[in-house]
Amino acid sequence: MKFFLHVDEQRGLIHDVEGIDFPSVEKAVLETFFGMRDIAADCLRSGEELTLKAIAIADETGFVFATITSHDVLQGLFPTFS
């Protein structure tokens, strides 16, 4: 099934017009989640600002199955300080 990954970043929303095939919604969510973690890790290593806010996973009709935020992918990776 084809899914469209619409990217929300600081400069605005980037609509995916090509889409990508995944065997299921669950696989699309997992791949997107870990892909976003990779992007965050690259930013951390390079010292660049993470401008990615979220990715919405939608079908060809525009129905959004899931929205994954940067907060979602970073949660629990860093200790909290009080």
DOPAKOL-100948 format. One record per residue (C-alpha): residue number from 1; residue in one letter; x, y, z negated. Coordinates in Angstrom, 2 decimals, m for minus. Layout:
- pos, code, px, py, pz
- NUM, A, X, Y, Z;
...
***
This chain:
- pos, code, px, py, pz
- 1, M, 0.00, 0.00, 0.00;
- 2, K, 1.27, 3.48, 0.81;
- 3, F, 1.70, 5.94, m2.05;
- 4, F, 2.53, 9.62, m1.93;
- 5, L, 4.88, 11.05, m4.54;
- 6, H, 4.06, 14.73, m5.00;
- 7, V, 6.92, 16.48, m6.81;
- 8, D, 6.32, 19.33, m9.24;
- 9, E, 9.46, 21.31, m9.93;
- 10, Q, 10.26, 24.79, m11.16;
- 11, R, 10.15, 26.26, m7.65;
- 12, G, 6.69, 24.81, m6.99;
- 13, L, 4.89, 21.73, m5.75;
- 14, I, 6.33, 19.64, m2.92;
- 15, H, 3.68, 17.51, m1.22;
- 16, D, 4.83, 14.15, 0.10;
- 17, V, 3.45, 13.88, 3.63;
- 18, E, 5.20, 10.64, 4.61;
- 19, G, 4.53, 8.35, 1.65;
- 20, I, 6.31, 5.17, 0.67;
- 21, D, 5.12, 1.57, 0.53;
- 22, F, 4.92, m0.22, m2.80;
- 23, P, 3.28, m3.59, m3.42;
- 24, S, 1.17, m2.20, m6.29;
- 25, V, 0.39, 0.87, m8.36;
- 26, E, 2.37, m0.63, m11.23;
- 27, K, 5.48, m0.98, m9.06;
- 28, A, 5.08, 2.60, m7.80;
- 29, V, 4.88, 3.87, m11.39;
- 30, L, 7.91, 1.86, m12.53;
- 31, E, 10.06, 2.87, m9.56;
- 32, T, 9.08, 6.52, m9.99;
- 33, F, 9.75, 6.43, m13.73;
- 34, F, 13.24, 4.97, m13.37;
- 35, G, 13.99, 7.17, m10.36;
- 36, M, 13.18, 10.22, m12.47;
- 37, R, 15.49, 8.90, m15.20;
- 38, D, 18.26, 8.61, m12.61;
- 39, I, 17.68, 12.22, m11.53;
- 40, A, 17.82, 13.38, m15.17;
- 41, A, 21.04, 11.41, m15.75;
- 42, D, 22.62, 12.95, m12.63;
- 43, C, 21.74, 16.43, m13.91;
- 44, L, 23.19, 15.66, m17.32;
- 45, R, 26.43, 14.33, m15.83;
- 46, S, 26.85, 17.28, m13.48;
- 47, G, 25.72, 19.94, m15.95;
- 48, E, 22.92, 21.05, m13.62;
- 49, E, 19.53, 22.14, m14.88;
- 50, L, 16.75, 19.57, m14.58;
- 51, T, 14.14, 21.39, m12.49;
- 52, L, 11.90, 18.35, m12.02;
- 53, K, 8.75, 18.72, m14.12;
- 54, A, 6.58, 15.83, m12.91;
- 55, I, 5.72, 13.47, m10.07;
- 56, A, 2.13, 12.61, m9.21;
- 57, I, 1.55, 9.25, m7.54;
- 58, A, m1.40, 9.40, m5.15;
- 59, D, m3.01, 7.38, m2.38;
- 60, E, m3.78, 8.60, 1.15;
- 61, T, m7.12, 10.09, 0.01;
- 62, G, m5.36, 12.23, m2.59;
- 63, F, m6.54, 10.21, m5.57;
- 64, V, m3.84, 10.48, m8.26;
- 65, F, m3.18, 7.16, m9.98;
- 66, A, m0.59, 8.51, m12.40;
- 67, T, 1.45, 11.58, m13.20;
- 68, I, 4.84, 11.03, m14.78;
- 69, T, 6.44, 13.99, m16.51;
- 70, S, 10.08, 14.66, m17.31;
- 71, H, 9.06, 14.53, m20.96;
- 72, D, 7.76, 10.98, m20.41;
- 73, V, 11.06, 9.73, m18.97;
- 74, L, 13.28, 11.50, m21.52;
- 75, Q, 11.22, 10.65, m24.60;
- 76, G, 13.16, 8.49, m27.03;
- 77, L, 16.51, 8.83, m25.23;
- 78, F, 17.89, 11.57, m27.46;
- 79, P, 17.87, 11.82, m31.24;
- 80, T, 15.70, 14.45, m32.84;
- 81, F, 17.33, 16.95, m35.13;
- 82, S, 15.64, 18.61, m38.06;
***
